[in-house]
Amino acid sequence: MEPASMPSAREDKDHGTEDITAKTPHVEDEEVEEQGLEDLNAFRRFWIENMSPFFGSLEETTGPDLGPMRYTDSGPPRCGIPYSAVEIFSLKVSELKGEKGGLQWPLRVFGLVAVRDSRDHRRNILFQRSKDNCQVLTAEDSSLVLTGPSRAIALIDPPEFEVELRAIGARPSEEKLLCGVCFDISNRSSHKFGQVQTCTESGKRCTIELKFSQLGDPLEATIEVRLFEGSSDFRGRFFAHTEYMGEEDNVVLLDSTDRRVAVESDGRIILSRRVVLVEEGAKLVLGVKAWQSGDGKGAVEYAMEFPARLHSRSNGFLNVGLCEMSVSVAWSVLC
């Protein structure tokens, strides 16, 4: 028995709208809440009924058997078929609605953003925060701090994005549904491959903007950065860039803003993201901007290039004066 095909996020509304997420006290009127989650709950109900027997519970995340670096050491499989994939640049909250109803900038946001693809159908987490660890969004900076994907998002069937974001109200006990939507990337026109695109979806009280690229048969680069020598007392912004991103876009691997960069006892720097897609024959640029003072003065920037490889690892160093960091890029094909 095979799992049922995933429904479009805009279809299958006849499966009911029962809210399967945990109810929280002091939430806004339940009827209004249900209306905001109607499409998302229909998708989740379908998933439970048709996918759960094959892939576990709704909350299951993508497994290590499909994780990054699958063919780093072994090289490409003899009979593997490469597949296209999606690179995610950012997810932004915009066009805040209902400001007179109590939602105003800045917003204290928590919740979930995940994507499911036909390689696994389990959640590949892009953003997940609890109420106690919310992110503050402002009108000037309303992009979510992404912590994924943990592996490349396959573009075999259209990937499904699952978004449920909430905002804390004027009092900590209050919360309002900000956005509860499910949508897919269904435009797979070949002439748009390798271009940066933006998809917008309207939620209960805001619009979300997803910036992404579709790539044909790219390579997967998994990045690790370690403090090699020097001070660990610095702030930093780490990024990845390659030609298809154009001049303006990067994949932000870590932006510590005014906080110190987190370093493990073994020297490993904890990146928010570490998986990037690179086209075969291209070069991956890894860069860092580092500073010690909270105001960012005296920042030092450094970047280096790594030619794409089908497998194995590329190594190098990032030297920002106050410290030197070793970099390892593990390459793998997507099959």
C-alpha positions as CSV (number, residue, x, y, z in Angstrom):
1,M,0.0,0.0,0.0
2,E,1.4,3.4,-1.0
3,P,0.8,6.7,0.8
4,A,-1.8,9.0,-0.8
5,S,-0.6,11.9,-2.9
6,M,-0.2,15.1,-1.0
7,P,-3.1,17.5,-1.6
8,S,-2.6,21.0,-2.8
9,A,-2.7,23.5,0.1
10,R,-5.6,25.2,-1.6
11,E,-7.6,22.0,-2.1
12,D,-9.3,19.3,0.1
13,K,-11.2,21.7,2.5
14,D,-13.9,19.0,3.0
15,H,-11.8,17.1,5.5
16,G,-13.0,19.3,8.3
17,T,-11.3,22.1,10.2
18,E,-10.8,20.5,13.6
19,D,-7.9,22.2,15.4
20,I,-5.4,19.5,16.2
21,T,-2.9,21.8,17.7
22,A,-2.7,22.3,21.4
23,K,-5.3,24.8,22.8
24,T,-3.7,27.5,24.9
25,P,-5.6,29.4,27.6
26,H,-6.2,33.1,27.0
27,V,-6.2,32.6,23.2
28,E,-8.5,34.9,21.2
29,D,-12.1,33.9,20.4
30,E,-12.1,30.3,19.3
31,E,-14.3,30.9,16.2
32,V,-12.0,33.5,14.9
33,E,-9.0,31.2,15.6
34,E,-10.6,28.4,13.7
35,Q,-11.3,30.6,10.6
36,G,-7.6,31.6,10.6
37,L,-6.4,28.0,10.7
38,E,-9.0,26.5,8.4
39,D,-6.7,25.6,5.4
40,L,-3.8,24.5,7.7
41,N,-6.0,22.2,9.8
42,A,-7.5,20.6,6.6
43,F,-3.9,19.9,5.4
44,R,-3.0,18.5,8.8
45,R,-6.1,16.3,9.0
46,F,-5.4,14.9,5.6
47,W,-1.7,14.2,6.6
48,I,-2.8,12.3,9.8
49,E,-5.3,10.2,7.9
50,N,-3.2,9.4,4.9
51,M,0.5,9.9,5.7
52,S,0.8,9.0,9.4
53,P,0.6,5.2,8.8
54,F,3.8,5.5,6.7
55,F,5.7,8.4,8.2
56,G,4.7,8.5,11.9
57,S,3.1,11.4,13.8
58,L,2.4,14.8,12.4
59,E,5.3,16.2,14.5
60,E,7.9,13.8,13.1
61,T,11.0,15.5,11.6
62,T,13.0,14.3,8.7
63,G,15.3,11.4,9.6
64,P,19.0,11.0,9.6
65,D,18.9,8.5,6.8
66,L,18.1,11.4,4.5
67,G,20.3,13.9,6.2
68,P,23.1,15.9,4.7
69,M,26.5,14.5,3.7
70,R,25.0,11.2,2.4
71,Y,27.6,10.8,-0.3
72,T,30.4,12.9,1.0
73,D,32.7,9.9,1.8
74,S,31.4,7.3,-0.7
75,G,31.0,9.5,-3.7
76,P,27.9,9.5,-6.1
77,P,26.0,6.2,-6.2
78,R,26.2,4.3,-9.5
79,C,22.5,4.1,-10.1
80,G,21.4,7.3,-8.4
81,I,19.2,9.8,-10.2
82,P,20.0,13.5,-9.3
83,Y,17.0,15.7,-8.4
84,S,16.3,19.4,-8.3
85,A,16.0,21.2,-5.0
86,V,15.0,24.5,-3.4
87,E,17.2,27.0,-1.6
88,I,15.5,29.1,1.0
89,F,16.9,32.6,1.6
90,S,14.4,34.2,4.0
91,L,10.9,34.3,5.4
92,K,9.6,37.7,6.3
93,V,6.5,39.0,8.0
94,S,5.0,42.0,6.2
95,E,1.8,44.0,5.7
96,L,0.7,43.7,9.3
97,K,-3.1,43.7,9.5
98,G,-5.5,44.6,12.3
99,E,-3.1,47.0,14.1
100,K,-6.1,48.6,15.7
101,G,-7.0,45.2,17.2
102,G,-3.8,45.1,19.3
103,L,-1.1,43.9,16.9
104,Q,1.6,46.5,16.5
105,W,5.3,46.6,15.9
106,P,7.4,45.3,17.5
107,L,5.9,41.8,17.5
108,R,7.0,39.0,19.8
109,V,6.6,36.0,17.5
110,F,6.7,32.2,18.2
111,G,5.5,29.1,16.4
112,L,6.5,26.8,13.6
113,V,7.5,27.0,9.9
114,A,8.3,23.6,8.3
115,V,8.5,22.2,4.8
116,R,7.7,18.7,3.6
117,D,8.9,17.1,0.4
118,S,8.4,13.8,-1.4
119,R,11.7,12.4,-0.3
120,D,10.4,12.0,3.3
121,H,7.1,13.9,3.9
122,R,8.2,14.5,7.5
123,R,8.8,18.0,8.7
124,N,12.0,19.7,7.7
125,I,12.1,22.6,10.3
126,L,12.8,26.1,9.1
127,F,11.7,28.0,12.2
128,Q,10.5,26.8,15.6
129,R,10.3,28.8,18.8
130,S,8.3,28.4,22.0
131,K,6.5,31.3,23.7
132,D,9.3,31.6,26.2
133,N,11.8,31.9,23.4
134,C,10.0,34.2,21.0
135,Q,11.7,36.4,18.4
136,V,11.1,40.1,18.4
137,L,10.2,41.5,14.9
138,T,10.2,45.1,14.0
139,A,8.9,47.0,11.1
140,E,12.5,47.6,10.0
141,D,13.6,44.0,10.5
142,S,10.8,41.5,10.2
143,S,12.6,38.4,8.9
144,L,12.5,35.2,10.9
145,V,15.8,33.8,12.1
146,L,15.8,30.5,10.2
147,T,17.4,27.4,11.6
148,G,16.9,25.1,8.6
149,P,16.4,23.3,6.4
150,S,18.5,20.6,8.0
151,R,18.9,19.0,4.5
152,A,18.2,19.9,0.9
153,I,14.5,20.4,0.0
154,A,13.7,18.1,-2.9
155,L,11.8,19.6,-5.8
156,I,10.4,16.3,-7.1
157,D,6.8,17.0,-6.2
158,P,5.9,20.6,-5.1
159,P,7.2,21.0,-1.5
160,E,4.5,21.9,1.1
161,F,5.1,24.7,3.5
162,E,3.4,24.6,6.9
163,V,3.2,27.9,8.8
164,E,1.7,28.6,12.2
165,L,2.9,31.8,13.8
166,R,1.5,33.5,16.8
167,A,2.2,36.9,18.5
168,I,2.2,37.7,22.2
169,G,-0.2,40.5,23.0
170,A,0.1,43.4,25.4
171,R,0.2,41.0,28.3
172,P,2.2,37.8,28.4
173,S,-1.0,35.8,28.9
174,E,-2.4,37.1,25.7
175,E,-1.6,35.7,22.3
176,K,-3.1,36.1,18.8
177,L,-2.9,34.0,15.7
178,L,-0.6,35.9,13.3
179,C,-0.5,33.5,10.4
180,G,-1.8,29.9,9.8
181,V,-1.3,28.9,6.2
182,C,-0.2,26.0,4.1
183,F,1.1,26.5,0.6
184,D,3.3,24.8,-2.0
185,I,5.9,25.9,-4.6
186,S,4.1,24.7,-7.7
187,N,5.7,26.9,-10.4
188,R,8.5,24.8,-11.8
189,S,9.0,26.5,-15.1
190,S,12.5,25.7,-16.3
191,H,13.3,29.3,-17.3
192,K,13.0,30.3,-13.6
193,F,15.5,27.8,-12.4
194,G,18.5,29.5,-10.8
195,Q,16.6,32.8,-10.3
196,V,15.7,34.3,-6.9
197,Q,12.0,34.4,-6.6
198,T,9.5,35.6,-3.9
199,C,6.3,33.9,-3.0
200,T,3.7,35.8,-0.9
201,E,0.9,34.2,1.2
202,S,-1.7,36.1,3.2
203,G,-2.4,34.9,6.7
204,K,-4.8,35.9,9.4
205,R,-3.1,39.2,10.4
206,C,-0.1,39.5,8.1
207,T,1.4,38.6,4.8
208,I,4.5,36.4,4.7
209,E,7.1,36.6,2.0
210,L,9.2,33.6,1.1
211,K,12.4,34.3,-0.9
212,F,13.8,31.2,-2.6
213,S,15.5,29.7,-5.7
214,Q,14.8,26.5,-7.6
215,L,17.9,24.7,-8.8
216,G,18.3,21.9,-11.2
217,D,20.4,19.0,-9.8
218,P,22.6,21.1,-7.4
219,L,25.2,19.9,-5.0
220,E,24.7,20.0,-1.3
221,A,27.3,21.8,0.8
222,T,27.3,21.2,4.6
223,I,29.4,23.8,6.5
224,E,31.2,23.6,9.8
225,V,33.2,26.4,11.4
226,R,35.5,26.1,14.4
227,L,37.5,28.5,16.4
228,F,41.1,27.7,15.6
229,E,42.9,30.3,17.7
230,G,42.4,33.7,19.2
231,S,39.5,35.2,21.2
232,S,36.0,33.8,21.4
233,D,34.7,37.1,22.7
234,F,33.2,38.5,19.5
235,R,29.9,39.1,17.6
236,G,29.6,37.9,14.1
237,R,27.6,37.5,10.9
238,F,28.4,34.4,8.8
239,F,27.0,34.0,5.3
240,A,27.2,31.8,2.2
241,H,27.0,33.1,-1.4
242,T,27.2,31.7,-4.9
243,E,26.7,33.2,-8.3
244,Y,23.0,32.3,-8.8
245,M,22.1,34.4,-5.8
246,G,23.0,37.6,-7.6
247,E,24.7,40.5,-5.9
248,E,22.2,41.2,-3.1
249,D,21.2,37.8,-1.7
250,N,23.1,35.5,0.7
251,V,22.2,32.6,2.9
252,V,22.7,33.8,6.4
253,L,24.4,31.0,8.4
254,L,24.5,33.0,11.7
255,D,23.8,36.6,12.8
256,S,24.6,37.0,16.4
257,T,23.6,40.7,16.3
258,D,24.6,42.2,19.7
259,R,25.3,38.8,21.3
260,R,28.6,36.9,21.5
261,V,28.9,34.1,19.0
262,A,28.2,30.8,20.8
263,V,31.2,28.5,20.8
264,E,31.1,24.9,22.0
265,S,33.8,23.4,24.3
266,D,35.5,21.8,21.2
267,G,35.6,25.1,19.4
268,R,32.7,24.5,17.1
269,I,30.7,27.7,16.3
270,I,27.0,27.0,16.5
271,L,25.6,28.1,13.2
272,S,21.8,28.7,12.8
273,R,22.0,27.1,9.3
274,R,24.7,25.0,7.7
275,V,23.3,23.5,4.5
276,V,23.6,25.4,1.2
277,L,22.9,24.4,-2.4
278,V,25.6,25.1,-5.0
279,E,25.5,24.5,-8.8
280,E,28.0,22.1,-10.2
281,G,31.0,23.9,-11.6
282,A,30.3,27.0,-9.4
283,K,32.1,28.4,-6.4
284,L,30.8,28.7,-2.9
285,V,31.9,31.9,-1.1
286,L,31.9,31.8,2.7
287,G,32.3,35.0,4.5
288,V,32.3,36.5,8.0
289,K,32.0,39.9,9.5
290,A,33.2,40.0,13.1
291,W,33.4,42.7,15.7
292,Q,33.9,42.9,19.5
293,S,32.0,46.0,20.6
294,G,28.2,46.1,20.8
295,D,28.0,49.0,18.3
296,G,29.7,47.1,15.6
297,K,32.6,49.5,15.3
298,G,35.9,48.1,14.1
299,A,34.3,45.2,12.3
300,V,36.6,43.0,10.2
301,E,35.3,41.2,7.1
302,Y,36.9,38.2,5.4
303,A,35.7,35.7,2.7
304,M,37.1,32.8,0.8
305,E,36.0,30.7,-2.2
306,F,35.5,26.9,-2.4
307,P,35.1,25.4,-5.9
308,A,32.2,22.9,-5.9
309,R,33.0,19.2,-5.7
310,L,30.9,16.1,-6.2
311,H,32.0,14.6,-2.9
312,S,34.8,14.8,-0.3
313,R,35.6,17.9,1.8
314,S,37.1,21.4,1.3
315,N,39.0,23.1,4.1
316,G,40.2,26.6,4.7
317,F,40.6,29.4,7.3
318,L,38.7,32.6,8.0
319,N,41.1,35.2,9.6
320,V,39.4,38.3,11.2
321,G,42.4,39.5,13.2
322,L,41.0,38.9,16.7
323,C,40.7,35.2,15.9
324,E,41.2,32.6,13.2
325,M,38.5,30.0,12.3
326,S,38.8,26.8,10.4
327,V,36.2,25.9,7.8
328,S,35.1,22.6,6.5
329,V,32.7,22.1,3.6
330,A,31.3,18.6,3.1
331,W,30.1,18.0,-0.5
332,S,27.5,15.6,-1.6
333,V,25.3,15.0,-4.7
334,L,21.5,14.8,-4.3
335,C,20.3,11.3,-5.3
